């Protein structure tokens, strides 16, 4: 796996994927909103093994370290909100 381009669960930098877990507000003010479409920017930093670094609209430029099990390439049902 090329660590610059690929992330766990076959997500690759540039992939557009959805947040599929409940809404969260992080300590820095960034938000993860159910059904939000974001972009994979690569594997997470060394402090977060197995996670994916994501950019979501309205959040800071450094990305959010997400567990791949909370992401999907398919839009989630609105029933999960």
MODELLER restraints for C-alpha pairs under 7 A, 6 or more apart:
rsr = mdl.restraints
at = mdl.atoms
rsr.add(forms.Gaussian(group=physical.xy_distance, feature=features.Distance(at['CA:3:A'], at['CA:43:A']), mean=6.62, stdev=0.5))
rsr.add(forms.Gaussian(group=physical.xy_distance, feature=features.Distance(at['CA:4:A'], at['CA:42:A']), mean=6.33, stdev=0.5))
rsr.add(forms.Gaussian(group=physical.xy_distance, feature=features.Distance(at['CA:5:A'], at['CA:12:A']), mean=5.68, stdev=0.5))
rsr.add(forms.Gaussian(group=physical.xy_distance, feature=features.Distance(at['CA:5:A'], at['CA:13:A']), mean=5.07, stdev=0.5))
rsr.add(forms.Gaussian(group=physical.xy_distance, feature=features.Distance(at['CA:5:A'], at['CA:42:A']), mean=5.69, stdev=0.5))
rsr.add(forms.Gaussian(group=physical.xy_distance, feature=features.Distance(at['CA:6:A'], at['CA:12:A']), mean=4.25, stdev=0.5))
rsr.add(forms.Gaussian(group=physical.xy_distance, feature=features.Distance(at['CA:6:A'], at['CA:13:A']), mean=5.98, stdev=0.5))
rsr.add(forms.Gaussian(group=physical.xy_distance, feature=features.Distance(at['CA:6:A'], at['CA:42:A']), mean=6.01, stdev=0.5))
rsr.add(forms.Gaussian(group=physical.xy_distance, feature=features.Distance(at['CA:6:A'], at['CA:43:A']), mean=6.58, stdev=0.5))
rsr.add(forms.Gaussian(group=physical.xy_distance, feature=features.Distance(at['CA:7:A'], at['CA:42:A']), mean=5.68, stdev=0.5))
rsr.add(forms.Gaussian(group=physical.xy_distance, feature=features.Distance(at['CA:7:A'], at['CA:43:A']), mean=4.56, stdev=0.5))
rsr.add(forms.Gaussian(group=physical.xy_distance, feature=features.Distance(at['CA:7:A'], at['CA:52:A']), mean=5.93, stdev=0.5))
rsr.add(forms.Gaussian(group=physical.xy_distance, feature=features.Distance(at['CA:8:A'], at['CA:50:A']), mean=6.03, stdev=0.5))
rsr.add(forms.Gaussian(group=physical.xy_distance, feature=features.Distance(at['CA:8:A'], at['CA:51:A']), mean=6.77, stdev=0.5))
rsr.add(forms.Gaussian(group=physical.xy_distance, feature=features.Distance(at['CA:8:A'], at['CA:52:A']), mean=6.75, stdev=0.5))
rsr.add(forms.Gaussian(group=physical.xy_distance, feature=features.Distance(at['CA:8:A'], at['CA:68:A']), mean=6.80, stdev=0.5))
rsr.add(forms.Gaussian(group=physical.xy_distance, feature=features.Distance(at['CA:9:A'], at['CA:68:A']), mean=6.45, stdev=0.5))
rsr.add(forms.Gaussian(group=physical.xy_distance, feature=features.Distance(at['CA:12:A'], at['CA:40:A']), mean=6.54, stdev=0.5))
rsr.add(forms.Gaussian(group=physical.xy_distance, feature=features.Distance(at['CA:12:A'], at['CA:42:A']), mean=6.60, stdev=0.5))
rsr.add(forms.Gaussian(group=physical.xy_distance, feature=features.Distance(at['CA:13:A'], at['CA:40:A']), mean=4.90, stdev=0.5))
rsr.add(forms.Gaussian(group=physical.xy_distance, feature=features.Distance(at['CA:13:A'], at['CA:41:A']), mean=4.65, stdev=0.5))
rsr.add(forms.Gaussian(group=physical.xy_distance, feature=features.Distance(at['CA:13:A'], at['CA:42:A']), mean=4.88, stdev=0.5))
rsr.add(forms.Gaussian(group=physical.xy_distance, feature=features.Distance(at['CA:14:A'], at['CA:39:A']), mean=5.82, stdev=0.5))
rsr.add(forms.Gaussian(group=physical.xy_distance, feature=features.Distance(at['CA:14:A'], at['CA:40:A']), mean=5.37, stdev=0.5))
rsr.add(forms.Gaussian(group=physical.xy_distance, feature=features.Distance(at['CA:14:A'], at['CA:41:A']), mean=6.13, stdev=0.5))
rsr.add(forms.Gaussian(group=physical.xy_distance, feature=features.Distance(at['CA:15:A'], at['CA:39:A']), mean=5.63, stdev=0.5))
rsr.add(forms.Gaussian(group=physical.xy_distance, feature=features.Distance(at['CA:15:A'], at['CA:40:A']), mean=5.35, stdev=0.5))
rsr.add(forms.Gaussian(group=physical.xy_distance, feature=features.Distance(at['CA:16:A'], at['CA:37:A']), mean=6.52, stdev=0.5))
rsr.add(forms.Gaussian(group=physical.xy_distance, feature=features.Distance(at['CA:16:A'], at['CA:38:A']), mean=5.59, stdev=0.5))
rsr.add(forms.Gaussian(group=physical.xy_distance, feature=features.Distance(at['CA:16:A'], at['CA:39:A']), mean=4.63, stdev=0.5))
rsr.add(forms.Gaussian(group=physical.xy_distance, feature=features.Distance(at['CA:16:A'], at['CA:40:A']), mean=6.51, stdev=0.5))
rsr.add(forms.Gaussian(group=physical.xy_distance, feature=features.Distance(at['CA:16:A'], at['CA:73:A']), mean=6.77, stdev=0.5))
rsr.add(forms.Gaussian(group=physical.xy_distance, feature=features.Distance(at['CA:17:A'], at['CA:37:A']), mean=5.60, stdev=0.5))
rsr.add(forms.Gaussian(group=physical.xy_distance, feature=features.Distance(at['CA:17:A'], at['CA:38:A']), mean=5.51, stdev=0.5))
rsr.add(forms.Gaussian(group=physical.xy_distance, feature=features.Distance(at['CA:17:A'], at['CA:39:A']), mean=6.23, stdev=0.5))
rsr.add(forms.Gaussian(group=physical.xy_distance, feature=features.Distance(at['CA:17:A'], at['CA:71:A']), mean=6.29, stdev=0.5))
rsr.add(forms.Gaussian(group=physical.xy_distance, feature=features.Distance(at['CA:17:A'], at['CA:72:A']), mean=5.42, stdev=0.5))
rsr.add(forms.Gaussian(group=physical.xy_distance, feature=features.Distance(at['CA:17:A'], at['CA:73:A']), mean=4.53, stdev=0.5))
rsr.add(forms.Gaussian(group=physical.xy_distance, feature=features.Distance(at['CA:18:A'], at['CA:35:A']), mean=5.55, stdev=0.5))
rsr.add(forms.Gaussian(group=physical.xy_distance, feature=features.Distance(at['CA:18:A'], at['CA:36:A']), mean=5.42, stdev=0.5))
rsr.add(forms.Gaussian(group=physical.xy_distance, feature=features.Distance(at['CA:18:A'], at['CA:37:A']), mean=4.48, stdev=0.5))
rsr.add(forms.Gaussian(group=physical.xy_distance, feature=features.Distance(at['CA:18:A'], at['CA:38:A']), mean=6.08, stdev=0.5))
rsr.add(forms.Gaussian(group=physical.xy_distance, feature=features.Distance(at['CA:18:A'], at['CA:71:A']), mean=5.43, stdev=0.5))
rsr.add(forms.Gaussian(group=physical.xy_distance, feature=features.Distance(at['CA:18:A'], at['CA:72:A']), mean=5.20, stdev=0.5))
rsr.add(forms.Gaussian(group=physical.xy_distance, feature=features.Distance(at['CA:18:A'], at['CA:73:A']), mean=6.14, stdev=0.5))
rsr.add(forms.Gaussian(group=physical.xy_distance, feature=features.Distance(at['CA:18:A'], at['CA:74:A']), mean=6.88, stdev=0.5))
rsr.add(forms.Gaussian(group=physical.xy_distance, feature=features.Distance(at['CA:18:A'], at['CA:75:A']), mean=6.06, stdev=0.5))
rsr.add(forms.Gaussian(group=physical.xy_distance, feature=features.Distance(at['CA:19:A'], at['CA:32:A']), mean=6.98, stdev=0.5))
rsr.add(forms.Gaussian(group=physical.xy_distance, feature=features.Distance(at['CA:19:A'], at['CA:33:A']), mean=6.73, stdev=0.5))
rsr.add(forms.Gaussian(group=physical.xy_distance, feature=features.Distance(at['CA:19:A'], at['CA:34:A']), mean=5.52, stdev=0.5))
rsr.add(forms.Gaussian(group=physical.xy_distance, feature=features.Distance(at['CA:19:A'], at['CA:35:A']), mean=5.28, stdev=0.5))
rsr.add(forms.Gaussian(group=physical.xy_distance, feature=features.Distance(at['CA:19:A'], at['CA:36:A']), mean=5.44, stdev=0.5))
rsr.add(forms.Gaussian(group=physical.xy_distance, feature=features.Distance(at['CA:19:A'], at['CA:37:A']), mean=6.64, stdev=0.5))
rsr.add(forms.Gaussian(group=physical.xy_distance, feature=features.Distance(at['CA:19:A'], at['CA:70:A']), mean=6.08, stdev=0.5))
rsr.add(forms.Gaussian(group=physical.xy_distance, feature=features.Distance(at['CA:19:A'], at['CA:71:A']), mean=4.89, stdev=0.5))
rsr.add(forms.Gaussian(group=physical.xy_distance, feature=features.Distance(at['CA:19:A'], at['CA:72:A']), mean=6.81, stdev=0.5))
rsr.add(forms.Gaussian(group=physical.xy_distance, feature=features.Distance(at['CA:20:A'], at['CA:34:A']), mean=5.44, stdev=0.5))
rsr.add(forms.Gaussian(group=physical.xy_distance, feature=features.Distance(at['CA:20:A'], at['CA:35:A']), mean=5.81, stdev=0.5))
rsr.add(forms.Gaussian(group=physical.xy_distance, feature=features.Distance(at['CA:20:A'], at['CA:70:A']), mean=5.26, stdev=0.5))
rsr.add(forms.Gaussian(group=physical.xy_distance, feature=features.Distance(at['CA:20:A'], at['CA:71:A']), mean=5.48, stdev=0.5))
rsr.add(forms.Gaussian(group=physical.xy_distance, feature=features.Distance(at['CA:20:A'], at['CA:72:A']), mean=6.72, stdev=0.5))
rsr.add(forms.Gaussian(group=physical.xy_distance, feature=features.Distance(at['CA:20:A'], at['CA:76:A']), mean=6.22, stdev=0.5))
rsr.add(forms.Gaussian(group=physical.xy_distance, feature=features.Distance(at['CA:21:A'], at['CA:34:A']), mean=5.75, stdev=0.5))
rsr.add(forms.Gaussian(group=physical.xy_distance, feature=features.Distance(at['CA:21:A'], at['CA:70:A']), mean=5.58, stdev=0.5))
rsr.add(forms.Gaussian(group=physical.xy_distance, feature=features.Distance(at['CA:22:A'], at['CA:33:A']), mean=6.91, stdev=0.5))
rsr.add(forms.Gaussian(group=physical.xy_distance, feature=features.Distance(at['CA:22:A'], at['CA:34:A']), mean=5.52, stdev=0.5))
rsr.add(forms.Gaussian(group=physical.xy_distance, feature=features.Distance(at['CA:22:A'], at['CA:81:A']), mean=6.91, stdev=0.5))
rsr.add(forms.Gaussian(group=physical.xy_distance, feature=features.Distance(at['CA:23:A'], at['CA:32:A']), mean=5.42, stdev=0.5))
rsr.add(forms.Gaussian(group=physical.xy_distance, feature=features.Distance(at['CA:23:A'], at['CA:33:A']), mean=4.48, stdev=0.5))
rsr.add(forms.Gaussian(group=physical.xy_distance, feature=features.Distance(at['CA:23:A'], at['CA:34:A']), mean=5.41, stdev=0.5))
rsr.add(forms.Gaussian(group=physical.xy_distance, feature=features.Distance(at['CA:24:A'], at['CA:31:A']), mean=5.70, stdev=0.5))
rsr.add(forms.Gaussian(group=physical.xy_distance, feature=features.Distance(at['CA:24:A'], at['CA:32:A']), mean=5.05, stdev=0.5))
rsr.add(forms.Gaussian(group=physical.xy_distance, feature=features.Distance(at['CA:24:A'], at['CA:33:A']), mean=6.57, stdev=0.5))
rsr.add(forms.Gaussian(group=physical.xy_distance, feature=features.Distance(at['CA:25:A'], at['CA:31:A']), mean=4.49, stdev=0.5))
rsr.add(forms.Gaussian(group=physical.xy_distance, feature=features.Distance(at['CA:25:A'], at['CA:32:A']), mean=6.39, stdev=0.5))
rsr.add(forms.Gaussian(group=physical.xy_distance, feature=features.Distance(at['CA:30:A'], at['CA:59:A']), mean=5.06, stdev=0.5))
rsr.add(forms.Gaussian(group=physical.xy_distance, feature=features.Distance(at['CA:30:A'], at['CA:60:A']), mean=6.75, stdev=0.5))
rsr.add(forms.Gaussian(group=physical.xy_distance, feature=features.Distance(at['CA:31:A'], at['CA:59:A']), mean=6.73, stdev=0.5))
rsr.add(forms.Gaussian(group=physical.xy_distance, feature=features.Distance(at['CA:34:A'], at['CA:81:A']), mean=6.26, stdev=0.5))
rsr.add(forms.Gaussian(group=physical.xy_distance, feature=features.Distance(at['CA:35:A'], at['CA:75:A']), mean=6.55, stdev=0.5))
rsr.add(forms.Gaussian(group=physical.xy_distance, feature=features.Distance(at['CA:35:A'], at['CA:76:A']), mean=5.95, stdev=0.5))
rsr.add(forms.Gaussian(group=physical.xy_distance, feature=features.Distance(at['CA:37:A'], at['CA:56:A']), mean=6.70, stdev=0.5))
rsr.add(forms.Gaussian(group=physical.xy_distance, feature=features.Distance(at['CA:38:A'], at['CA:54:A']), mean=6.43, stdev=0.5))
rsr.add(forms.Gaussian(group=physical.xy_distance, feature=features.Distance(at['CA:38:A'], at['CA:55:A']), mean=5.45, stdev=0.5))
rsr.add(forms.Gaussian(group=physical.xy_distance, feature=features.Distance(at['CA:38:A'], at['CA:56:A']), mean=4.43, stdev=0.5))
rsr.add(forms.Gaussian(group=physical.xy_distance, feature=features.Distance(at['CA:38:A'], at['CA:57:A']), mean=6.91, stdev=0.5))
rsr.add(forms.Gaussian(group=physical.xy_distance, feature=features.Distance(at['CA:39:A'], at['CA:54:A']), mean=5.57, stdev=0.5))
rsr.add(forms.Gaussian(group=physical.xy_distance, feature=features.Distance(at['CA:39:A'], at['CA:55:A']), mean=5.21, stdev=0.5))
rsr.add(forms.Gaussian(group=physical.xy_distance, feature=features.Distance(at['CA:39:A'], at['CA:56:A']), mean=6.64, stdev=0.5))
rsr.add(forms.Gaussian(group=physical.xy_distance, feature=features.Distance(at['CA:40:A'], at['CA:52:A']), mean=6.92, stdev=0.5))
rsr.add(forms.Gaussian(group=physical.xy_distance, feature=features.Distance(at['CA:40:A'], at['CA:53:A']), mean=6.03, stdev=0.5))
rsr.add(forms.Gaussian(group=physical.xy_distance, feature=features.Distance(at['CA:40:A'], at['CA:54:A']), mean=4.64, stdev=0.5))
rsr.add(forms.Gaussian(group=physical.xy_distance, feature=features.Distance(at['CA:40:A'], at['CA:55:A']), mean=6.52, stdev=0.5))
rsr.add(forms.Gaussian(group=physical.xy_distance, feature=features.Distance(at['CA:41:A'], at['CA:53:A']), mean=5.62, stdev=0.5))
rsr.add(forms.Gaussian(group=physical.xy_distance, feature=features.Distance(at['CA:41:A'], at['CA:54:A']), mean=5.63, stdev=0.5))
rsr.add(forms.Gaussian(group=physical.xy_distance, feature=features.Distance(at['CA:41:A'], at['CA:55:A']), mean=6.88, stdev=0.5))
rsr.add(forms.Gaussian(group=physical.xy_distance, feature=features.Distance(at['CA:42:A'], at['CA:52:A']), mean=6.14, stdev=0.5))
rsr.add(forms.Gaussian(group=physical.xy_distance, feature=features.Distance(at['CA:42:A'], at['CA:53:A']), mean=5.42, stdev=0.5))
rsr.add(forms.Gaussian(group=physical.xy_distance, feature=features.Distance(at['CA:43:A'], at['CA:51:A']), mean=6.33, stdev=0.5))
rsr.add(forms.Gaussian(group=physical.xy_distance, feature=features.Distance(at['CA:43:A'], at['CA:52:A']), mean=4.57, stdev=0.5))
rsr.add(forms.Gaussian(group=physical.xy_distance, feature=features.Distance(at['CA:43:A'], at['CA:53:A']), mean=5.45, stdev=0.5))
rsr.add(forms.Gaussian(group=physical.xy_distance, feature=features.Distance(at['CA:44:A'], at['CA:51:A']), mean=5.18, stdev=0.5))
rsr.add(forms.Gaussian(group=physical.xy_distance, feature=features.Distance(at['CA:44:A'], at['CA:52:A']), mean=4.72, stdev=0.5))
rsr.add(forms.Gaussian(group=physical.xy_distance, feature=features.Distance(at['CA:44:A'], at['CA:53:A']), mean=4.62, stdev=0.5))
rsr.add(forms.Gaussian(group=physical.xy_distance, feature=features.Distance(at['CA:44:A'], at['CA:65:A']), mean=5.61, stdev=0.5))
rsr.add(forms.Gaussian(group=physical.xy_distance, feature=features.Distance(at['CA:48:A'], at['CA:65:A']), mean=6.99, stdev=0.5))
rsr.add(forms.Gaussian(group=physical.xy_distance, feature=features.Distance(at['CA:51:A'], at['CA:65:A']), mean=5.92, stdev=0.5))
rsr.add(forms.Gaussian(group=physical.xy_distance, feature=features.Distance(at['CA:51:A'], at['CA:66:A']), mean=5.31, stdev=0.5))
rsr.add(forms.Gaussian(group=physical.xy_distance, feature=features.Distance(at['CA:51:A'], at['CA:67:A']), mean=4.78, stdev=0.5))
rsr.add(forms.Gaussian(group=physical.xy_distance, feature=features.Distance(at['CA:51:A'], at['CA:68:A']), mean=6.10, stdev=0.5))
rsr.add(forms.Gaussian(group=physical.xy_distance, feature=features.Distance(at['CA:52:A'], at['CA:65:A']), mean=5.52, stdev=0.5))
rsr.add(forms.Gaussian(group=physical.xy_distance, feature=features.Distance(at['CA:52:A'], at['CA:66:A']), mean=5.16, stdev=0.5))
rsr.add(forms.Gaussian(group=physical.xy_distance, feature=features.Distance(at['CA:52:A'], at['CA:67:A']), mean=6.37, stdev=0.5))
rsr.add(forms.Gaussian(group=physical.xy_distance, feature=features.Distance(at['CA:52:A'], at['CA:68:A']), mean=6.31, stdev=0.5))
rsr.add(forms.Gaussian(group=physical.xy_distance, feature=features.Distance(at['CA:53:A'], at['CA:63:A']), mean=5.65, stdev=0.5))
rsr.add(forms.Gaussian(group=physical.xy_distance, feature=features.Distance(at['CA:53:A'], at['CA:64:A']), mean=5.39, stdev=0.5))
rsr.add(forms.Gaussian(group=physical.xy_distance, feature=features.Distance(at['CA:53:A'], at['CA:65:A']), mean=4.57, stdev=0.5))
rsr.add(forms.Gaussian(group=physical.xy_distance, feature=features.Distance(at['CA:53:A'], at['CA:66:A']), mean=6.18, stdev=0.5))
rsr.add(forms.Gaussian(group=physical.xy_distance, feature=features.Distance(at['CA:54:A'], at['CA:63:A']), mean=4.98, stdev=0.5))
rsr.add(forms.Gaussian(group=physical.xy_distance, feature=features.Distance(at['CA:54:A'], at['CA:64:A']), mean=5.08, stdev=0.5))
rsr.add(forms.Gaussian(group=physical.xy_distance, feature=features.Distance(at['CA:54:A'], at['CA:65:A']), mean=6.36, stdev=0.5))
rsr.add(forms.Gaussian(group=physical.xy_distance, feature=features.Distance(at['CA:54:A'], at['CA:66:A']), mean=6.78, stdev=0.5))
rsr.add(forms.Gaussian(group=physical.xy_distance, feature=features.Distance(at['CA:55:A'], at['CA:63:A']), mean=4.74, stdev=0.5))
rsr.add(forms.Gaussian(group=physical.xy_distance, feature=features.Distance(at['CA:55:A'], at['CA:64:A']), mean=6.41, stdev=0.5))
